[in-house]
Amino acid sequence: MNDDKEKRKKVFDSCPHCGQKLSPWQQVLLSVDRALTCKNCWYRIILEPPGNADDQLKKPNSDKKFED
């Protein structure tokens, strides 16, 4: 449970593209919406939902067409 809290605290405090400092309000929006556009360079910061990457790897691909 402490790991989840630590992951939530790892929200960006600045834009990874240009380094512009994000305001506390922008940090809150990023943690809630998981996406934010930097006002300085217009870079879209998109965070993956926790556990989503693992779930996608485990799911079988339903788009495959099976031949008889």
N, C-alpha and C positions, 0 to 999 in steps of 0.2 A: 504494500500500500504506500509506503514511503517513496518507492520508485515512481509511482504515478504522480505524486506531488512534485517530485524533482523534475520530471519530464514536462509538467505544466509550467514550471518556473523557467524553462529553457526557451521561452518565447523571445524572439528577437528584440533587442533594445535599439538596434539600428538596422538600416537597409543593408542586406548582404551585397547589393550591387554597387551602390554609391557611398555607403557609410553614413548617410544622413541619420541623425538621431531621431528615433520615433518618440512621440509624446506618450505620456502614460495612458491617455485615452486611446491612441492608436494601438498600443500594446494590448489593451483590454479588447479592442475590436478584433485584433488578430487572434487572440486566444479564444474568442467566442466564435467568430465567423470562419476562422482558419484561412482567411484570404484578405489581403490588403494591398492597395496600390500606393507606392511611394509618391508623395507629393513633389519630391525633388526631381526624380528621374523617370517617373511613371513605370517603374518596374513592378510587376505583379508578384507579391510574396504569397505563395500558397503553401500551407502546411498540410502534410498528410495526416489524416485522422489516426489516432493511436490504434495499432493492431490491424489496420486496414491492409497494409502490405502483406502481412502474413496470411490473412484471409484470402486474398486474391491468389496467392500461390497454391493454397490448398484446394480451391474450388476447381472442379473439372471444367474444361472449356465446353460450353454447351453449343458453341457455334460450329463445332466439327460436324461434318457430314459423314455418317457411317455408310459404307457400301456393303451390300449383302453378298 
